[in-house]
Amino acid sequence: MSRIIRLMSILTGMGVIFVLAAGCGQHYSEKEADAALAERGLIPLPAAAESATAASPHAGASGAAVVTNPEGMARIGEDLLATVPVDWESEAPSSTMRLAQFAVRDAYTAAELAVFSGQWGTIDDNVSRWVGQFTQPDGGSTQELTQRWETRSEGGIDITMVDIPGTFGGGMGGGDAQQNYRMLGAIVPVNGTFYYFKFTGPEALIATQRGAFNAFIQSLTTS
């Protein structure tokens, strides 16, 4: 019966009106439905595609999910595609400044990856701003503890990456300072603008996710 309901929906959307006999359940044939669709140049909708709310491997608790292309890569903004680790959850961005947002959780803590785009100064300006969002418990230099390196994605994009430890001051969103935090960041130049990836959370959790973050960044390609 689900096939005939789909047929009704498609034909009704095309302005085709028809009446079902009271005994249609007894005489219904899937072949008849397929034939009716074929007469109008339509292809039967696969059962697996019927629901717009089908489960996604990247669906978050909010119900939001990243849009994927046929190869299963997630679209990030208008310019990028990436392969998202299976244990990352897509979330609805918490502000209009964010293009995408992902969460990673263990039994007790959570980390967040936020993605932005724009032109907010040079790469050095942005790295310095990120470093300035961290302080050290002993009053030492965050700059000296920061790792910075250049890489190239599989899609041929040159990327600047950083690894910053310490007490996180909350960034542009404010909030309470978070001790024993860590941020993995990436600055990605594409089509005359920059994409900024900030993966922030408890140091221990971020340490377990560094390989996944690196693989995610390495998978970036232009769409």
C-alpha positions in Angstrom: 0.0 0.0 0.0 2.9 2.4 0.6 3.7 2.3 -3.1 0.2 3.4 -4.0 0.4 6.2 -1.4 3.6 7.4 -3.1 1.9 7.2 -6.5 -1.0 9.3 -5.2 1.3 11.9 -3.8 3.3 12.2 -7.0 0.3 12.3 -9.4 -1.6 14.7 -7.1 1.5 17.1 -7.2 1.3 17.0 -11.0 -2.3 18.0 -11.0 -3.6 14.5 -11.8 -6.8 13.7 -9.9 -8.1 10.2 -9.5 -10.5 8.3 -7.2 -9.6 5.0 -5.5 -12.3 2.4 -5.4 -13.3 1.2 -1.9 -11.8 -2.2 -2.6 -8.5 -0.9 -3.9 -6.6 -2.8 -1.2 -7.8 -6.0 -2.7 -6.9 -5.3 -6.3 -3.8 -3.1 -5.9 -0.7 -4.2 -7.7 2.8 -2.7 -7.4 3.3 -3.4 -11.1 0.2 -1.3 -11.9 1.6 1.6 -9.9 5.0 1.3 -11.7 3.3 1.2 -15.0 1.2 4.3 -14.2 4.3 6.2 -13.2 6.2 5.0 -16.3 3.4 6.3 -18.6 4.2 9.8 -17.2 7.9 9.4 -17.5 8.4 9.0 -13.7 10.6 6.7 -11.8 9.1 4.9 -8.7 10.6 6.3 -5.4 12.8 3.8 -3.6 11.4 2.9 -0.2 14.7 3.9 1.4 14.2 7.4 0.1 10.6 7.9 1.3 11.4 9.6 4.6 13.0 13.0 4.7 14.0 12.2 8.3 15.9 9.1 7.6 18.8 8.5 10.1 22.1 10.2 9.1 25.5 9.0 10.5 26.1 12.7 11.3 22.8 13.6 12.8 23.1 15.4 16.1 20.9 15.5 19.1 19.3 18.7 17.7 18.1 16.9 14.6 20.4 18.9 12.4 22.5 17.1 9.9 25.2 18.2 7.5 24.3 18.0 3.8 26.3 15.3 2.0 27.0 14.8 -1.7 26.7 11.4 -3.5 30.2 10.5 -2.3 29.2 10.9 1.3 31.2 14.1 1.9 29.8 16.9 4.0 29.4 20.3 2.5 31.0 23.1 4.5 29.8 26.5 3.4 29.6 27.2 -0.3 33.2 26.2 -1.2 34.3 23.0 0.7 33.6 19.4 1.0 35.0 17.1 3.8 34.8 13.6 5.1 33.4 13.8 8.7 34.5 11.3 11.3 31.7 8.9 12.1 31.7 9.7 15.8 31.3 13.4 15.3 27.8 14.8 15.7 26.5 17.5 13.4 24.7 20.3 15.3 22.6 23.3 14.4 25.1 26.2 14.5 24.7 28.2 17.8 25.1 31.5 16.1 24.6 33.0 12.6 28.4 33.5 12.3 28.9 29.8 12.1 28.7 27.8 8.9 28.8 24.4 10.6 29.2 23.0 14.1 30.1 19.5 15.3 30.3 17.9 18.8 32.5 15.1 20.1 31.7 13.5 23.4 33.2 10.9 25.8 31.6 9.7 29.0 32.2 12.9 30.9 33.2 15.8 28.6 32.5 17.3 25.2 34.5 19.2 22.5 33.2 21.4 19.8 34.3 22.2 16.3 33.0 25.5 14.9 33.5 26.6 11.3 33.5 30.3 10.2 34.3 32.1 7.0 35.4 35.7 6.2 38.4 37.9 5.9 39.5 38.8 9.4 43.0 40.0 8.8 46.0 37.9 7.7 46.7 34.3 8.7 49.3 35.6 11.3 46.6 38.0 12.7 44.2 35.1 13.3 46.8 32.8 14.8 47.8 35.6 17.2 44.2 36.2 18.1 43.7 32.5 18.9 46.9 32.3 20.9 45.6 35.4 22.8 42.5 33.5 23.9 44.6 31.2 26.0 46.7 31.8 29.2 48.9 29.5 31.2 48.4 28.6 34.8 52.0 29.4 35.7 51.9 32.7 33.8 54.1 31.4 31.1 54.0 32.1 27.4 51.2 30.5 25.4 53.1 31.5 22.2 56.0 29.3 23.2 53.7 26.3 23.8 51.8 26.7 20.5 52.6 24.4 17.6 52.1 25.8 14.1 52.6 24.0 10.8 51.6 24.1 7.2 50.0 21.2 5.3 48.2 20.6 2.0 44.8 18.8 1.8 44.1 15.9 -0.5 42.2 18.5 -2.6 45.4 20.6 -3.0 44.5 23.4 -0.6 47.4 24.9 1.4 46.3 25.1 5.1 47.8 26.6 8.2 47.2 24.6 11.4 47.8 25.3 15.1 47.7 23.4 18.4 47.2 25.6 21.4 47.0 24.4 25.1 46.2 26.2 28.3 43.3 28.0 30.0 40.7 29.0 27.4 39.1 32.4 27.9 36.0 31.7 25.9 36.9 33.3 22.6 34.6 35.8 20.9 31.6 34.3 22.6 32.9 35.1 26.1 32.0 32.7 28.9 33.9 31.3 31.8 37.6 30.5 31.5 38.1 26.7 31.0 41.2 25.2 32.5 43.2 22.4 30.9 41.8 23.1 27.5 43.2 22.8 24.1 42.4 24.1 20.6 43.2 22.6 17.2 42.8 25.2 14.5 43.0 25.4 10.8 42.9 28.4 8.5 41.9 27.4 4.9 42.1 30.0 2.0 39.5 29.3 -0.7 38.2 31.5 -3.5 39.4 34.8 -2.1 38.2 34.2 1.5 39.2 32.2 4.5 37.5 29.3 6.3 38.4 29.0 10.0 38.1 25.7 11.9 38.3 25.9 15.7 38.2 22.5 17.5 38.1 23.3 21.3 37.6 21.2 24.4 39.2 19.5 27.3 42.8 18.7 26.6 42.4 15.0 27.2 39.5 14.6 24.8 41.1 16.8 22.1 44.3 14.7 22.4 42.2 11.6 21.5 40.7 13.4 18.5 43.8 15.0 17.0 44.2 12.2 14.4 40.5 12.5 13.5 40.7 16.3 13.1 43.9 16.0 11.0 42.1 13.5 8.7 39.1 15.7 8.5 41.2 18.7 7.4 43.3 16.6 5.0 40.1 15.5 3.3 39.0 19.1 2.4 38.4 19.7 -1.2 36.7 22.5 -3.2 33.1 21.8 -4.2 
